[in-house]
Amino acid sequence: MQKQIIKYSFLVVAISLSLLSCVKDVDFDQADDFEISPVVESSLIFFEGQANRFLLNTNEIVSIKDSVTVEFFNSNFIVDNLIKSEFVFEAVNSISKEFQVRVDLINDLELQVHSFTLTASPSTNGNDVLSDHTEVFENDKLEALKNTSKIVFTLSLLSGETINQSTLGRIKLQSKAVFYLNIGEEL
Amino acid sequence: MMRRFIFFLTLASCCLSFSQNKQILYGFSDIPQSTLLNPGKLIKNDWYFGIPLLSHIHANVGITGSTVYDIFANDGIDFNAKLQNAVYGMEANDFFSVNQQLEIFSGGFSFGSSYEKNEYISFGLYQELDVIAYFPKDLAILALEGNQNNINRSFSTSQVSVAAEAISVLHLGYTKKVNDHFTFGIRGKIYSSIANINATKNKGRFITVRGQNNFYDHIFNLDLEARTSGIASLSEDGSDSNSVARDLKKRLLFGGNLGLGFDVGFTKQLNKQWSFDASLLDVGFIRHTKDIENYKIEGDIVFEGINPIFPDIGNGQTAEDYWSEIEEDFEEIFELDTTATKYTTWRPIKLNTSLNYAFGKKKDKTCNCVKEEGDYLNAAGMQLFAMSRPKRPLLALTAYYYRRLFNGLQIKTTYTIDSYSPYNIGLGMSANLGKLNFYVMADNFLEFKNIYNAQSVSLQLGFNYIFNKNED
């Protein structure tokens, strides 16, 4: 009886082991190839102003400047994983005057690394005029973006009628950034 | 390292899982450890003790949705394509789970006033690890695609649900056969939590919608919390592997966060051949009061971009001011609030029930007739297992066949339908060599031809010393 029990026990264990040992070819090193490429969009800057907001004590303001310090573009995550970026601007102008927005990218040493401008064409009849601009960051420009720690916006009023209290219309600017990421190796 | 970790998480959430269903051991009353699955069923021995550390080793890993093979097959297909298929193919209710138990010691003995001993006391100490992580599908898709093609799509952060605990359990059980028709039992348990992570009540979402003032409004509405106990001190400065080991040993022996619970069960003999039994296990809680560290992310933000109000013409606020305010809001929402609030966790409750039919008595060689006395050699029946889990209960239905081959060798085979697979075949055996009892059982035999393609695998084995007074 004992012998039979031992014999059967061994048989069961042997069958189990032989079944367990069957493994199809897998390759866990494939994990090294891991990469994902999400595309993220984010609102950037925006403003809207009636014509008379560009007056200071009844005098037209020729140019207005403002800046933002951002630690986002030179963060490790962006530096490692951003492969391309686009800044998309959309301006709507119903003022009979041309506007220009200059965007300067400034690095830690307060040096300008890149600059671009977009113009909002004037309206001739008070209707909305649409202008758009897409700034693409690739290669050198992308490197410049990854060095950016401050962005300076300069709004300038260009040709057209001089603004006074009775000037009609408004200007509206919207913008977004598109980030093309590739996350993998650097993790 | 980070990549491997993310990988493990991906795997954890998509490819593996353990269930705590021990369908082969349930009702296998030749094996003393079956009493842990139903204290209301008398086990067949006079007394026994488990070989320390070897009396019950149980491991079970399971994953619903995809399998390890789906992702790692060496088939020349691009790895990332396979990964994407896995992500798209799985649902937020898919999960990865691990359950492991190791009995440190156990024993039991029968007693009773009548000549047939009708009461049984069993006791022991075992360690258990239980992990479950659900697949956060929305976040996986957000990571894979980004929000560009998902404007207006709400990404739920409530799908993040993870619970992990390592505990030790000291237990004492009592079984009584009231009469030929009814047996009941109860087991009291003291839990000592070695470590616990609980993040099962997350809420919130992230969504990008078309905005009023700018292209988009990005809406963050987050309420995430992870509660931990027994983890913080292990990573404290000055702790090395020795002190950690010492710490863990202490917690194994009731130096951890303590809890109480019980098991109950009964067996109803309907007639000579039919019986019905049921048990409810781990009705209990653990109160976490020591070494607690909870993390919380909570808040609402709608981000529409930066408005450089141009201070010359605005209210004097510069874009810098405007941006700092937004930055502060973001910091506030994403900053981990760490608290040490005590908390209580409930143990996952398990329900087992079965309907059994015994048949086929041993033939008497001397008269070539069936013996009137003695047990039936075969049993067949249906078992139902249910277990509470963070999102929804786990269910398993099993059909089984049990056979006593000899006095010292019994086998049981099972066919189970559960969350992991509709065709899970299990096989178990218990053998007595003299007083030494050895048992081994495993399931998902059909998948053993390629273990990496299995959605769940479980294995139990152990050695006991069993004593019976009137052995053949």
Interface residues (C-beta under 8 A of the other chain):
Chain A: M1 Q2 Q4 I5 I6 Y8 S9 V12 V13 S16 L19 L20 C22 V23 K24 D25 V26 D27 F28 Q30 A31 D32 D33 F34 E35 I36 P38 V39 V40 E41 S42 S43 L44 I45 F46 F47 E48 G49 R53 F54 L55 L56 I61 I64 K65 D66 S67 V68 T69 V70 V88 E90 F153 L155 Q174 S175 K176 V178 F179 L181 I183 G184 L187
Chain B: M2 R3 R4 I6 F7 V68 Y69 I71 F72 A73 N74 D75 D78 F79 N80 L83 L142 A143 L144 E145 G146 N147 Q148 N149 I151 T208 G211 N213 N214 F215 Y216 D217 H218 F303 E304 G305 I306 N307 P308 I309 F310 P311 D312 I313 T318 A319 E320 Y322 W323 L405 F406 N407 G408 L409 I411 L427 M429 A431 N432 L433 G434 F438 V440 A442 F445 F448 K449 N450 I451 Y452 N453
